[in-house]
Amino acid sequence: MKPSKGLIPMSALVGVGAALGLVLAALFAAPRVVLVEPAGGAVNVPASTRLRLGFSQPMNVASVRAHLSIDPPLPGRYLWEARELIFEPEHFWPSGGEVKVTLTAGVRSRLGLPMLRSKSWTFEVGDPRIAYLWPAEGPAQLYARTLGDPQETDALTEAPLGVIDYAIAGDGVRVAYSVMRPEGGTELRILNLVSLEDQQVLACQADHPCRSPSLSPDGRWMAFERQELALGEAGRLTTQRRSLWLLSLREAGPPVEVGGGEGSRASPLWSPTGWLSYYDDHIQAIIVAEVDLEGQTTPLRYIPSSLGLLGTWSPDGLAFIFPEIVFAQAASAEDGTPSETFYSHLYRVEIEDGRTSDISPGEERLVEDASPVFSPDGSWIAFTRKYLDPGRWTPGRQIWIMRADGSEARSLTEDPDALYSALVWSPDGKRLGFMRRNLATAGAQPEIGWLQVGSGDRQRLAQDGFLPAWIP
């Protein structure tokens, strides 16, 4: 029987179907980019941000490197986590500029399958910003403000009962913070400044509230304080003890307590190398500890401290500087009888061998030095100073800087009625953010400002703000 005129032979249909099936199979089998971070079109991206590309299947590492281009190009290192490529730039992205990332077609998976389409996207790097809490009176939220003209302010949180405190991770991208819960108690949260994802990581009961979160450099751990409250005088809740805990951000499970036993442990601070430092009031010492993959800590160094204030880590993580109070005998100016006096100096500890040296600059002993912080390159230390001798005593503390060895010290402010604190360096080391309170005015609220280290020029950013930190 002859085939009807105009009909397609069955064999041809089978061939077309087979070819179409092969095309669809190739499309589904070909590797694809399933995640990019920062996302295309993202703005105000921190200059310290790492690039992240996620693939649908394991990729050929050399092929990806050969097909990936970044404009402007920056030196850096490439890391792989399962199916994700991470590019960690050696330097910050240019502030205020655009970054274009392109992965061209033909990049191959480990099975040799090519990616069929190119992938390209751009994002905008933001200018450095100062983060702070506002207002000091009432439920506070976290804000970030640019320093340019005009200044732009962004609200980063919307916590109904306010933010208690916060800390920006060393990568400049993640913010750990604690908030009050409407149903009672507190919770710890992490805000990603690139993806803007804001997630709760731990809820804490009303009688054991959590605060002071701090993220480890590798992003594996969150250290935090947990308070134990009890009814005190007049029926008010008072803190009976503070304990320190580690919460894994990689694996599900309950937090692990650090130390334990008598006394309180508080003020967690990570070194750039991943050591955990904190204060133990039972033995009156700052403890530097190593943390293993299970969250168990091994003390590496005990630093005696009666003042109990943590200080600053050097950028290489090899030295720690902290303020310590000293009580000494001094002769009375009137009759020469001995009397007790005190002062506080800055001390540098070499973690490897424990060598400790007094680095408070100058010959003056009667000073109150506090709030030390290393510059980003480690060459300078900013701190606050108040003279204690009768001839130079002032109510407030001034901002000073000195070389890391204590030399070339100089004052950046001359404001005797102002108390400066909470010093933070800008990423380029040219500016210092600070909190300032006018002690000459009763009930004066704090303010956030910054100054040029070179010229000393100052600018106020936020009245009634507190706890400043830089976002690169």
C-alpha positions in Angstrom: 0.0 0.0 0.0 1.4 3.4 -0.9 1.7 6.0 1.8 -0.9 8.7 1.7 0.2 11.9 0.0 1.3 14.6 2.5 1.8 12.3 5.5 5.2 12.1 7.3 6.6 8.6 7.4 6.7 7.0 10.8 10.4 6.4 10.6 11.0 10.2 10.2 8.8 10.9 13.2 10.8 8.5 15.3 14.1 10.1 14.1 12.9 13.6 15.0 11.7 12.4 18.4 15.0 10.7 19.1 16.9 13.8 18.1 14.7 16.0 20.2 15.2 13.6 23.1 18.9 13.8 22.7 18.8 17.7 22.7 16.6 17.7 25.9 18.9 15.2 27.5 21.9 17.3 26.7 20.2 20.4 28.1 19.3 18.7 31.3 22.7 17.0 31.7 24.7 20.1 31.0 26.1 21.9 34.0 24.4 25.1 35.1 25.1 28.0 37.4 22.5 27.8 40.2 23.8 30.4 42.6 25.7 33.6 42.3 26.6 35.9 45.2 26.5 38.9 45.2 23.4 38.6 43.0 23.1 40.5 39.8 22.1 44.1 40.3 23.0 44.1 44.0 24.0 47.5 45.4 25.9 48.7 48.5 27.9 45.5 48.5 30.7 45.6 51.1 34.1 46.0 49.5 35.4 42.9 51.4 32.8 40.6 49.8 33.8 37.2 48.4 32.4 35.9 45.1 30.4 32.7 45.2 29.3 30.6 42.3 27.2 27.4 42.8 26.9 24.7 40.1 24.4 22.0 39.5 27.1 19.4 39.4 30.8 18.9 40.3 33.0 21.0 38.0 36.4 20.8 36.4 38.4 23.2 38.5 40.9 24.2 35.8 38.1 24.7 33.3 36.2 27.0 35.5 39.3 29.1 36.2 40.0 29.3 32.5 36.5 30.5 31.6 35.9 32.9 34.5 36.7 36.6 34.2 36.3 39.4 36.7 36.4 43.1 35.9 38.1 44.9 37.5 40.6 42.1 38.0 41.9 41.6 41.5 44.5 39.1 42.9 43.0 36.6 45.2 42.6 32.9 46.0 40.0 30.4 44.7 38.4 28.0 47.1 36.0 25.1 46.5 33.3 24.0 48.9 31.5 21.0 47.4 29.9 22.4 44.2 30.6 26.0 45.0 33.5 28.1 43.9 34.6 31.0 46.2 36.9 33.8 45.1 38.4 35.6 48.0 40.0 38.9 46.8 43.4 39.8 48.3 42.4 43.5 48.4 39.0 45.2 48.7 36.9 45.9 45.6 37.1 49.6 44.6 34.5 51.5 46.6 31.7 53.0 44.6 32.6 50.9 41.5 30.9 48.2 39.4 32.1 44.7 39.3 31.3 42.5 36.2 31.7 38.7 36.4 31.5 36.5 33.3 31.6 32.7 33.0 31.7 31.8 29.3 30.0 28.8 27.7 32.1 25.7 27.3 33.2 25.4 30.9 33.2 21.7 31.7 32.0 19.5 34.5 34.1 16.7 36.0 32.3 14.4 33.6 33.4 16.5 30.6 30.0 18.0 29.9 30.1 21.6 28.7 28.0 24.5 30.0 25.9 25.6 27.0 25.3 29.2 27.8 27.5 32.0 29.2 26.6 33.6 32.5 27.3 37.3 33.2 26.2 39.6 35.9 27.2 42.9 37.7 27.0 44.3 41.2 27.9 47.7 42.7 30.3 48.0 45.6 29.2 50.5 48.2 31.2 53.2 49.9 32.5 52.5 53.5 29.8 53.0 56.1 29.6 53.4 59.8 27.1 51.1 61.5 25.6 52.1 64.9 22.7 51.6 67.2 20.0 54.4 67.6 18.5 55.7 69.7 20.3 55.4 73.1 16.9 55.9 74.8 14.2 53.5 73.8 14.3 50.4 71.5 17.3 50.8 69.3 17.8 49.6 65.7 20.9 49.0 63.7 21.7 51.7 61.1 24.4 52.3 58.5 25.4 55.7 57.2 27.7 56.7 54.4 30.3 59.5 54.9 29.8 61.3 51.6 27.7 64.3 50.7 24.9 63.8 50.9 25.0 61.2 53.7 22.7 58.3 53.2 21.3 56.3 56.1 19.9 52.7 55.9 18.0 50.9 58.6 19.5 47.4 58.7 17.1 45.9 61.3 13.4 46.1 62.2 13.3 44.4 65.7 10.0 45.2 67.4 11.5 45.6 70.9 15.0 46.7 69.7 18.5 45.5 69.2 20.6 44.8 72.4 24.0 44.6 70.8 25.8 43.5 67.7 29.2 42.6 66.1 30.3 42.7 62.5 32.3 39.6 61.4 35.8 40.0 60.2 34.7 39.5 56.6 32.6 42.7 56.9 29.6 40.9 55.4 27.8 39.2 58.3 26.4 40.9 61.3 25.6 38.9 64.5 23.1 40.7 66.8 20.8 40.0 69.8 17.2 41.3 70.1 14.4 41.2 72.7 11.6 38.9 71.8 7.9 40.0 72.0 7.0 36.7 73.7 9.8 37.1 76.2 13.5 36.3 76.3 16.0 37.1 73.6 17.2 35.7 70.3 20.4 35.7 68.4 20.3 36.5 64.7 22.7 36.8 61.7 22.2 39.4 58.9 24.0 38.9 55.6 24.8 42.4 54.2 25.1 40.9 50.6 22.1 38.7 50.3 20.2 40.7 53.0 19.1 37.3 54.5 18.2 37.8 58.2 17.8 34.6 60.1 17.3 33.6 63.7 20.0 31.1 64.9 19.0 30.7 68.6 16.1 31.6 70.9 16.9 32.1 74.6 14.6 32.0 77.6 13.6 35.0 79.6 15.6 33.8 82.7 18.6 32.9 80.6 18.9 35.8 78.0 21.7 35.7 75.4 23.8 38.6 74.2 27.2 39.7 73.0 27.3 37.4 69.9 30.7 37.1 68.0 31.3 35.2 64.8 34.5 33.2 64.2 36.6 34.2 61.2 35.8 30.9 59.3 32.1 31.3 60.0 31.8 28.0 61.8 31.0 29.3 65.3 29.1 31.9 67.1 30.3 32.7 70.6 27.9 34.4 73.0 27.1 35.2 76.6 24.2 33.7 78.5 23.1 35.4 81.7 21.5 33.7 84.7 19.0 36.0 86.3 17.4 35.9 89.7 15.2 38.1 91.8 17.2 40.6 93.8 16.3 43.5 96.0 12.9 45.2 95.5 11.9 42.2 93.3 14.2 43.2 90.4 15.9 40.7 88.2 19.7 40.8 88.6 22.5 39.0 86.8 23.9 36.2 89.1 26.3 34.7 86.6 27.4 35.0 83.0 28.5 32.0 81.0 30.1 31.6 77.6 28.8 29.3 74.9 29.6 28.2 71.3 26.9 27.5 68.7 27.9 25.7 65.6 26.6 27.4 62.4 27.6 24.4 60.2 25.9 21.5 62.1 22.6 21.2 64.0 22.9 20.8 67.7 22.7 22.6 71.0 25.3 25.2 72.1 28.4 24.0 74.0 29.5 25.8 77.2 33.0 27.1 77.4 34.8 26.4 80.6 32.2 25.9 83.2 32.7 25.8 87.0 32.7 28.8 89.4 32.5 32.4 88.4 31.5 34.1 85.1 33.0 34.0 81.7 32.1 36.8 79.3 33.2 39.2 76.5 34.0 36.8 73.6 36.5 38.1 71.0 37.9 36.1 68.2 41.5 36.6 66.9 42.1 36.8 63.2 43.6 33.3 63.4 40.5 31.8 64.9 41.5 31.7 68.6 38.8 32.6 71.1 39.6 35.1 73.9 37.3 35.9 76.8 37.4 37.0 80.4 37.1 34.6 83.4 36.4 36.6 86.6 37.0 33.6 88.9 40.7 33.5 88.1 40.8 37.1 87.0 42.4 36.4 83.7 41.8 36.8 80.0 42.0 33.4 78.4 43.1 32.7 74.9 41.8 29.3 73.7 41.9 27.1 70.7 38.5 25.7 69.5 38.3 22.2 67.9 35.7 21.0 65.4 33.4 19.8 68.3 33.5 23.1 70.1 35.8 22.0 72.8 38.3 24.6 73.9 42.0 24.2 74.9 43.5 27.2 76.8 46.7 28.5 75.1 47.5 31.5 77.3 46.3 33.0 80.6 46.7 36.8 80.8 46.2 38.1 84.3 43.7 41.0 84.4 42.0 42.6 87.4 40.2 45.2 85.2 38.5 42.6 83.1 38.4 44.6 79.9 39.4 42.9 76.6 41.4 44.9 74.1 42.5 44.4 70.6 44.2 41.7 68.5 47.0 42.6 66.0 45.9 41.9 62.4 48.3 38.9 62.3 46.8 37.4 65.4 50.2 37.1 67.2 49.8 39.9 69.8 47.1 41.1 72.1 46.9 44.5 73.7 44.6 45.3 76.7 44.2 47.9 79.5 45.1 47.0 83.1 44.7 48.9 86.3 47.7 49.2 88.6 47.6 50.2 92.3 50.8 51.7 93.7 52.1 53.6 96.7 52.8 57.3 96.4 54.1 59.8 98.9 51.7 62.5 100.0 52.6 66.1 98.8 51.9 67.5 102.3 53.6 65.3 104.9 55.3 62.6 102.8 53.3 59.8 104.2 52.5 57.0 101.7 49.1 56.8 100.1 47.6 54.5 97.5 47.2 55.7 94.0 46.2 54.0 90.8 46.5 54.3 87.0 45.8 52.1 83.9 48.3 51.4 81.2 48.2 49.4 78.0 50.0 46.1 77.9 51.1 44.1 74.9 51.2 40.3 75.2 53.1 38.1 72.6 50.8 35.0 72.5 53.5 32.6 71.4 55.8 33.0 74.5 53.7 35.2 76.8 56.1 38.1 76.9 54.3 41.2 78.3 55.4 44.8 78.0 53.9 48.1 79.1 53.4 50.2 75.9 51.6 53.2 77.3 53.6 56.1 75.7 55.6 58.8 77.5 57.2 59.1 80.9 53.9 59.9 82.7 52.8 57.2 85.0 49.5 58.8 86.2 47.4 58.3 83.2 44.2 56.3 82.4 44.8 54.7 79.0 41.9 52.6 77.6 40.0 51.4 74.4 43.1 50.3 72.4 42.5 49.2 68.7 45.0 48.3 66.0 44.8 50.0 62.6 44.0 47.6 59.7 47.7 47.3 58.7 48.9 46.9 62.3 51.2 49.8 62.2 49.2 52.1 64.6 47.2 51.8 67.7 44.4 54.2 68.6 43.4 54.6 72.3 41.9 57.0 74.7 43.9 58.8 77.5 43.0 60.8 80.6 45.7 62.4 82.8 45.2 61.7 86.5 47.7 64.2 88.0 46.1 67.3 89.5 47.7 69.7 87.0 46.3 68.0 83.9 43.3 66.2 85.1 40.2 66.5 83.0 36.7 64.9 83.3 36.9 63.2 79.9 39.2 61.0 77.8 40.9 62.1 74.6 41.7 60.2 71.4 45.4 59.4 70.9 47.4 57.3 68.4 50.8 55.8 68.6 53.0 53.3 66.7 52.5 49.7 67.5 55.7 49.8 69.7 54.4 52.9 71.6 56.5 55.5 69.8 55.3 58.7 68.0 52.3 59.1 70.3 50.1 62.2 69.8 46.7 63.4 70.8 44.0 63.9 68.1 41.5 65.7 70.2 41.6 68.5 72.8 38.1 68.4 74.3 38.5 68.2 78.1 34.8 67.8 78.9 34.2 65.0 76.3 34.5 61.3 77.0 35.6 59.5 73.8 35.3 55.7 73.6 34.4 52.8 71.2 37.2 53.7 68.7 37.0 51.9 65.3 39.4 52.3 62.3 38.1 52.8 58.8 39.2 50.0 56.4 41.8 52.3 54.7 43.2 53.4 58.1 42.7 57.1 57.4 39.7 57.7 59.7 38.6 56.8 63.2 35.0 56.4 64.2 34.1 57.1 67.8 31.4 57.5 70.4 31.5 60.8 72.3 29.6 62.0 75.4 29.7 65.6 76.7 30.3 65.3 80.5 29.7 69.0 81.0 25.9 68.6 80.2 23.9 66.6 82.7 22.0 63.8 80.9 23.7 64.4 77.6 23.2 61.5 75.2 26.1 59.9 73.3 26.9 60.8 69.7 28.6 59.0 66.8 31.3 60.7 64.8 34.5 60.3 62.9 37.8 62.2 62.4 40.6 62.3 59.8 43.7 60.8 61.4 46.0 63.0 59.4 44.3 66.4 59.9 42.2 65.8 63.0 39.1 67.2 61.2 35.9 65.8 62.8 32.3 65.3 61.8 29.3 64.2 63.8 27.2 61.5 62.2 24.4 60.7 64.6 23.2 62.3 67.8 21.9 59.8 70.4 23.7 56.9 68.6 26.1 54.4 70.2 28.3 51.3 69.5 29.9 52.3 66.2 31.5 49.8 63.7 32.8 50.0 60.1 31.3 48.2 57.2 34.0 48.1 54.4 
